[in-house]
């Protein structure tokens, strides 16, 4: 890896760790969704990584997955869909491939 790529990776990891530390409680629930898009995408990516990509979820199951993280499961579910972490078809949710997810690393 070039030094520039290594520095960029290190900067991204520091930002990601800071966002997770600042927006999640020690118990793992979300204090609040960040208003800044880049930080919000980091939080959503963290949630999406905990979903099983091999399972199709009903809306109720997605809500039950999100609820322990935050009571506003409807907003978070909608954000996961808007930013392409999940796809919805006939009220069935599937996790998209990570390459389809909106990438926070490309934002300024």
Number of C-alpha atoms within 10 A of each C-alpha: 6 7 8 9 10 11 12 13 13 12 11 14 12 11 16 20 11 12 17 16 12 14 18 17 13 9 8 13 15 22 12 15 18 16 8 8 12 19 19 18 23 21 21 19 19 13 17 19 12 9 18 11 15 8 10 16 20 16 16 11 13 19 18 13 17 20 16 14 19 19 14 15 17 15 12 21 19 12 16 21 18 13 16 20 27 24 16 16 8 7 11 15 20 21 23 16 11 15 9 12 20 19 16 16 14 7 8 5
